[in-house]
């Protein structure tokens, strides 16, 4: 990645109820670039493998959907959530942020 894309940029993050200190960006993809969106889609392409519930992916948002008509349906959703959580652990993604 060309470091000139992020040269001179700084960022701060929100984590557990507070902001971090500003830090200089040394590499990455600039926000709102077509490349960032494309890389994100490639990165998350396999997130729904093995899920029994429907999943909706749009930009940086992922939703799991299923009608709960029985205990079995609730168990399936719980198992799918655990699979999604494991995917986020395996890929070092902070997919389960508290908002």
Backbone torsions as a table, in degrees:
resi	resn	phi	psi	omega
1	UNK	NA	135.8	179.4
2	UNK	-72.1	117.3	-176.9
3	UNK	-66.6	-15.3	179.0
4	UNK	-67.3	-20.8	178.8
5	UNK	-66.9	-28.3	-177.3
6	UNK	-118.5	5.9	-177.9
7	UNK	-58.3	129.8	177.3
8	UNK	79.9	3.7	-178.1
9	UNK	-92.6	151.5	176.9
10	UNK	-131.5	159.7	179.6
11	UNK	-146.1	160.2	170.6
12	UNK	-135.3	159.1	-178.6
13	UNK	-127.6	158.0	176.9
14	UNK	-105.0	124.6	-178.5
15	UNK	-150.5	125.4	176.2
16	UNK	51.4	45.8	172.0
17	UNK	86.5	9.2	179.0
18	UNK	-152.8	162.4	179.6
19	UNK	-90.9	146.8	173.3
20	UNK	-80.4	174.0	173.3
21	UNK	-76.5	155.5	177.0
22	UNK	-65.6	138.7	179.8
23	UNK	-135.0	148.1	178.7
24	UNK	-74.7	136.6	176.5
25	UNK	-85.9	128.9	-179.4
26	UNK	-107.4	-18.2	174.9
27	UNK	-161.3	168.3	178.2
28	UNK	134.9	-172.0	-179.8
29	UNK	-112.5	127.6	-180.0
30	UNK	-59.6	144.4	177.1
31	UNK	-63.5	151.2	177.4
32	UNK	66.4	19.3	175.3
33	UNK	-96.0	151.3	177.1
34	UNK	-62.2	-36.8	-179.4
35	UNK	-61.8	-41.2	179.0
36	UNK	-60.5	-44.8	179.2
37	UNK	-65.1	-41.5	178.9
38	UNK	-64.1	-45.9	178.8
39	UNK	-62.7	-37.2	178.2
40	UNK	-63.8	-43.6	178.8
41	UNK	-62.6	-40.7	177.4
42	UNK	-65.3	-42.5	-178.1
43	UNK	-63.3	-38.2	-175.5
44	UNK	-100.4	9.2	-174.2
45	UNK	-57.0	-32.9	-175.8
46	UNK	-98.7	12.4	-174.5
47	UNK	-62.6	-26.6	-176.0
48	UNK	-97.3	5.7	179.4
49	UNK	-64.5	128.4	177.0
50	UNK	84.8	0.3	179.7
51	UNK	-85.0	142.6	177.5
52	UNK	-95.6	-22.2	177.7
53	UNK	-83.8	160.3	174.3
54	UNK	-73.2	148.8	178.9
55	UNK	-131.1	140.3	178.9
56	UNK	-117.3	123.1	178.7
57	UNK	-117.8	125.7	176.3
58	UNK	-144.5	121.1	-177.6
59	UNK	50.2	-119.4	-177.1
60	UNK	-101.4	20.3	-175.9
61	UNK	-118.9	135.2	177.5
62	UNK	-129.0	131.0	179.1
63	UNK	-127.2	142.9	176.1
64	UNK	-107.1	135.5	-174.4
65	UNK	-132.5	135.6	175.4
66	UNK	-166.4	136.7	172.4
67	UNK	-71.7	134.4	178.5
68	UNK	-103.5	100.5	179.7
69	UNK	-111.5	-5.8	-178.0
70	UNK	-157.9	170.6	175.2
71	UNK	-60.6	-35.8	-180.0
72	UNK	-63.0	-41.9	177.2
73	UNK	-60.7	-42.9	178.9
74	UNK	-63.2	-39.7	178.8
75	UNK	-65.5	-39.4	178.6
76	UNK	-62.7	-44.5	178.3
77	UNK	-61.4	-42.8	179.3
78	UNK	-61.6	-43.3	178.3
79	UNK	-64.8	-39.4	177.0
80	UNK	-64.6	-39.6	176.7
81	UNK	-62.8	-39.2	177.9
82	UNK	-66.2	-37.8	176.7
83	UNK	-64.3	-42.8	177.6
84	UNK	-63.1	-41.3	177.8
85	UNK	-62.6	-43.2	179.5
86	UNK	-64.3	-37.5	176.3
87	UNK	-59.9	-43.4	-178.7
88	UNK	-66.1	-34.3	177.0
89	UNK	-69.3	-46.9	-178.5
90	UNK	-60.2	-37.1	-176.4
91	UNK	-100.4	11.1	177.9
92	UNK	54.2	39.6	179.1
93	UNK	-103.2	136.7	178.3
94	UNK	-87.8	62.2	-173.6
95	UNK	-73.5	-22.7	-176.2
96	UNK	-109.3	60.4	177.8
97	UNK	-75.7	147.1	173.4
98	UNK	-87.6	123.9	-177.9
99	UNK	-118.1	NA	NA
